[in-house]
C-alpha cells in the first residue's frame, strides 16, 4: 500500500536527506495510513543529532519540546512536525520515562525500543515501508503485540498496558497472548502512572467500538486504576429490574450511549456505589437506595484523582446523581428539571436513562422507555417555544426590581419567586404582569 506523506512532512524528510542524513515518517502516522485513516500528526525519526537538526531547520520556527530526549518540533507550512533523533533508552524511572537516552545512527535500534509492532513501522517514500517487527501482518490480523519482550516493555513504561487496551478498544483488535499475559502480570505497575496520563487513555478506551469486550475481558486491569469498581464484579443484583450483575450492567450501559467521553465515563461510574449500599428484603429482593448520591460523590473523588477538569467532574457528578431520578413525564416537572440544569443536560440525562434501561431486564422496560419518550417530546416542545426556564429568561431583571426599591439578596429572592410562578404557569412572562405582581406583593 502507498503511504500518502503530506507535503510538510516530505519537506522535512527531504531537507534532512539533502544534508546527508536518514529520515523516515514513523509510528502512528504509518499505522493509521495503512488502516486507511488520515493521520492527525506526522512524526519523523532521523540519525541527525538535535544540535545539527536545529541548524538545518534554522529558517523555520522550531520548538525545543523534548530536545533533551532528541525531539525538535518544526513548523512547516503552518503544520507541526516532531523530529526525533534515533535513540536507545537507558534505565526507566518509575516505570514511565527513561532517565537518559543515547543517540544512535541505527534505525533498527530506534524501532526496537517502541511499544507495539503496529507503531514500529516507518517509511521515507510512499511505497517504501520499513517493518522489522511484523507490524503490517499484525494490522492484517487485527492484533496488538509488543515489540520484543512484553514484560520488559511494560516494566519500562507501565502506561503501555493502558495503551494496549485503548488500541484494542478503538481499533477492535485482539491482544497477542504473550502481551496479554504480561499485561496481567505487570498490571500493578499502573499505580506508578499519573492521573492525567491514565485519564487520557481511559477516555479513549471507553469510547472505542470494542469498549464492551475490552472492559469485560480486562476488568482486573481497570480495577487497578479505579479500585472502587472491583466490588461491582460478579455482584448479583437480585431484582426483577435487572438481569446482569453490577459490572456487566455497567459495561452494557457504557456501550448503550454515544461515544462521548463525559457520557461514557458517567456510565462507567453510575452504579459504582451499589455494592456499598445494597440491602436485601424479606423476599430476597435486593435494593440499592441512595446508590446514585453515594455514587456521585465517589465519582468526584475518583475523577479528581485522575485529574479530570472541574467542569467535567461536576457534569458527571450531576448525571450520576440524577440517573435514577424518574421525573414525572409532565410539563411542570420537565420545566423544573431543565430550569435546574439546562436543555443539553436534559438530553444527556435522557440518554443516560435510556442507556441504563436497555442494560436492565425487560421488566417494565416498555413503560420506562415510553416515559422517557414523552419527556423527550416535552423537552423538544419547550426548546422550540423558547420557554422561560431561567432567571435570565424573565421579562424583568435586577434593574427593574431596584426601581421598585429592592436591593441586595432581596432581588435574587424575588426573581426566583417570579421564575417559579412562570414555570408553574401562575403568571405570564410579560413585563407588565410581572411588575404588577411585584407591586402587589412586595
N, C-alpha and C positions, 0 to 999 in steps of 0.2 A: 504493500500500500504506500502511496505517496504522501509524505508529510507536508502540509501547506505552511511552511515557515513564513510568518509575516515579514514585511519589508524592514521594519525597525530591528527585528532580531537578526535578519540576514546582514544588515549593515554592520552590526556589532561583530558577527562571526567573520565577515569579510575583512573588516579593519584589523582584527587580531591576526588573521591569516596573512594579511599583507605585511605584517611586522614579523612574520616567521613563527607564529605560534599556532598550536592546535586550538580549535574552538568548536563546541558542539551545543546544540539545544538539548536539554536534558530533563529527565524527571517527569513530572505530572503533565507537562505540555505534550510530550510524546505519547504518554498513556492515553490522554483524552483524545488526541488526534487519531490514534488507532481505533478508538471506540466511536469515532465519527462525531465527536463533540468539538466545539470551538473553545480552545483553552482561554482562560482568563489571563494567565500570566505565562511569560516565556522566560525561562532561566537558562543561563549559559554556563558551561564549565570550560576551563582553559588551563594550559600549563603556564600561562603568563603570570608572573608574580604580581601581587597587589600594587607594589610601588611602580612597576613598569606599566601596569594597567592604567594607573592614574595619569601617566604621561601620554599614553596612546589616546585616551579619551579627554584630554585637557580642553578640547574645543567644545565639549558637551558639558552640560550641567551634571555633576556627579554628587552622590550622597554616600558617605562612608558608613553605611548601615551596619556592616559587620566586618570591617577591614581587619580586625584582629584575627578573624577566622577566614579571611581571604575573600570577603564579599564586598563588591562595589556595585552600587545601583547607579545606572546611567539613564538619563532622559534623552531618548532619541525619537524625533518626530512626535513629540507630546506623549510618548509611551515609555513606561519604565521597564528596564531590563536589568535583572540581577545577574551579575557575572561573578563567578567564584573560581578561585584557583584550585586545581586538583589538590587533594589533600588526603592524609590519613589522620585519624583521630587518636589522640592519646587517651589516658585514663579518664573515665567519665566521673563527674561529680554528682552525687545524689541521684544517680540513675536517670540523669536528664541531659547534661551537656558535657562535652569534653573539656577538661581543664586546659588543654592546649592542643594545637593541631600542628602537623608537619606538612609543609607544602611539598608536593612531588610532581614529577613530569610524566607519570604513568596513569593513563586513563583507567586501566583495569583496577588499579588500587583505589582510585576515587570512587568508582562504581561499586566496589566491593563493600564499602562502608555504609551503603544506603539500606533503607529499611526493607522494602519488598521488591520482588523481581519486576513487578509491573511499573515500578518507579525507578528502575535502574537501567533504563534504555536511553540512548541518545542518538543524535544524527547531526550531520553538518550540511547535507544536501537532501532534498526532498525524498530521494529514493535510497539513501544510504543510511539504513538503521543499524546501529551497533547494539547488539543484545547478547552479552556474555552469559547471562543467567537464566535464559528461557522465559523472559517476560512476555514475549508475543505468544508463546504456547500457553502460558498461564492465563493470558487475556482470552484466548480462544476457548480455554477450558473453564473460564469464569472461576479462577482460583486465586486466593490471596496466599502468598508463600514468602517467607523471609529469605533474604539473600544470605546464604551461608548458614551458620549455626543460629537457630531461632532463639535459644536461651541466651546466647551472647548478645544478640540484637536487643532483647528486652532488658537484659542487665545494663546495657549501655544507656538505653532510653526507654523507660517504662511507659511513656506516653504512646509508644508504638503499639502497645496492647490495645488501647482505645482506638488508635488509628486503624488497626486491623478490623475492629468491629465496625467502625464508621465506613470503611471501604466496602465491607461485606454487606452492610445495610444499604448504602447508597447505590452500589453497583449491582446488588443482588448476586454476589459471588459467595461461594463456599470458602472456608479457610482450610488450607492444607493440614493434614493430620499432625505432622511434626510441629507446625506453627501453632496449631490449636493446643496441643499438649503443653508446649512451652508457655502459652498464654495462661493456662490454668495454674501451672506450677509457679509462675512468677507474678501472679495477679496482685499479691500484697505489695509489690513494689509501687503500685499506683498510689499508695499512701504518701509517696515522696513527691508527687506531682502537684503543682499549684492549682488552686481552684479555677483560675482563669483558663488554663490550658485544658482542664477537664471539661469545663462548660462549653468551650468551643467545639470539642469533639462530640460531646453528648447531644448538643442541639442538632448537629448534622446527622448523628446516628438515628435519633428518634424520628427524623423527617425522611429517612431513607425508605425506598419502596419495599425493602425486606426487613423493616424495623420489627415486625411481629416475630419473625423467625429468629432474628438475632437476639432480641430481648428474652425470648423463651429459652434459647439454647445456651446463652451466655449469662444467665441471671446471676450466677455466683460472682462473676466479674463485675457486673453492675453493682452488686451489693458491697463491693469494696469501696466504691466511690460514693454510694448512698446506702450505708449500712441500715438505715431506718426502713429500707424496703424488704430486708430479709425476713422479718416476721410475716410478711404477706405471702411468702412462698408456701404453697400447699395448705393455706389456711382456709378450711371449708367454711362456707357462708350459711349453710343450713337454713335457707329461707326461700319461700316459693318464688320470690322475685329474682333469684339467682340460680344459675346453672353451672357456674365455674367457681373455683377457689379465687381468693382475692387477687393473687398475682396474674392468673390467666385472664380474669376480668379486666384488670388494669391494662394488660398488653393488648387485649382486643379493643378496649376503648381508645387506646392510643392510635390504633390503625383505623378507627372509625371516623376520625376527624381529619381535616385537611392538613397537609404537611407544612405547618407554620410553627416555628419553634415555641412561641409562648403558649399556643393552644395545646401542642403535644406535651410540653413539659407539665402543664397543668393536669393533663390526663394521666401522665406518669405518676403524679403525686396525689391525685384527687382522693384516693381511698387509703392512703398510707397509714392513717390512724385506726382503721377498722380493727386490727388485732388488739389494739390497746384498750379499746372501749367496748369490745364485744361482751354481750351478756346472752344468756340462754333462758327462755321462759319455761314454764312447767310443761309445755307441749314439745319441748326440744327445739323450738324455733329460735334462731339467733337474731339478735337486734344490735344495731350499731349507732345508738343515739349519741349525738354530739360529734360524730366522726368528722363531719365537714368543718366545724370550727376548730377542732383539735388538729385536723389535718392541715388546715390553712396556716395555723401557727407553726406547725412543724415545717411546712414548706418554706416559710420565711427564713427559718434558721438554716435549712439546707441550702437555699439559694444564696443566702449571704455567705455561707461557707464556700460556695462555688463561684463567688464574686459576680453574680448576675447584677445588672444595673437596677437601681432602685425602682424605676418605672415598671420594669418587667416583674419585679418581685411583688409590688403592690397589685398589679393586674392579675398575676397568677394567684395570689392570696385571695383576692375577691372572687375569682372564678371558682376556686375550690370551696370557699365559704358559702357560695350560693348554689353550688352544683346540685345539691339535694333539696333545694327550696322549690317546691312545686307551687309557684304562684298561681292563683286562680286565673282562668282564661277569660277575664272580663276587662273592660276598658279602664276602669278605675285602678285596678291592681297593676295593669300593664303600664299605665301612665306613671304610677308611683315608682315602679321599678326603674323605668327609663329615667325618671327625674333624679333618682338616687345615683345613677351612673350616667349612661348616655346611650344613643342608638347602637353604636358599634359594640359596646359591651353587651347589650341585649342580644344582638345577633350572635356574638361569640358564646354567650350563655346558652342560647338555644342550641347551638352546635354541640356544645359540651353535653347538654342534657340529652340530645339525640344520640350522640356517640355513646354515652353511658347506657342509655336504654337499649340500644342494639347489642350491647355487651352483656345484657342480662337475659333472663329466661323469657319465654314468650308469654308468661303470666301477665295479663293486663297490658301487654305491650301495645296493642292496637289503641287502647284507651289513652295510654300515655302519649303516644305519637299524635293522636288526634288533638289532644290538649295542646301540644307543642305547635301543631299546625295552626290552631286558632290563635295562639299567642303571636305567632309569626305574622298571621294575617292582620291582626290588630296593630302590630308594630309597624308594618308597611303602610297601613292606612294612616297612622299618626305621622309617619315620616313624610308622606305625600301631602298631608294637611299643614305641615309646618307648625305643629301644635306647640302651645306654650307649656313647657315642661321644666324650664329653668328660670331662676330669678331674672337672669339676663333677657329672657323672652317676654317679660312683663311689659305692658304698655306704659308703666311708670318706672321711675328709677329713684335713686337716692336723693337727687336734687329736688324732685317733686315732694319728697317727704320732708326735706329740710324746710321747704317753703311752708309746710304745714306745722312747723315748729318742732319737729322731731330731730334728735341728734344721737350720736354715739351708737350704742348697741340697739337702741330702740328702732333704728332704721332697718337693721338686719332682721330683727324680730318681726316687724310689721310686713316687710317684703316677703318673709317666709310664710306669714299668715295669708297674705294675698295669693301667693302661689298655691298654697293648699286649697284655697277656695276655688281658684281657677281649675285646678286639676280635678277637683270633685264636682265641677260644674255648678258650684254655688254662686258663681258670678262670672260674667263675661270678661275676657281680657281686652277691655276697652278703657281708655284713659279716664273718660268722664265717670264711668261707673266705679272704677277703682278708687278714684279720688273722692267720690261721694261716699263710698263705703268708709273710707278713712275718716272723713269729716264727721260721720255719724258715730264712729266707734272709738275714736281716739279719746 
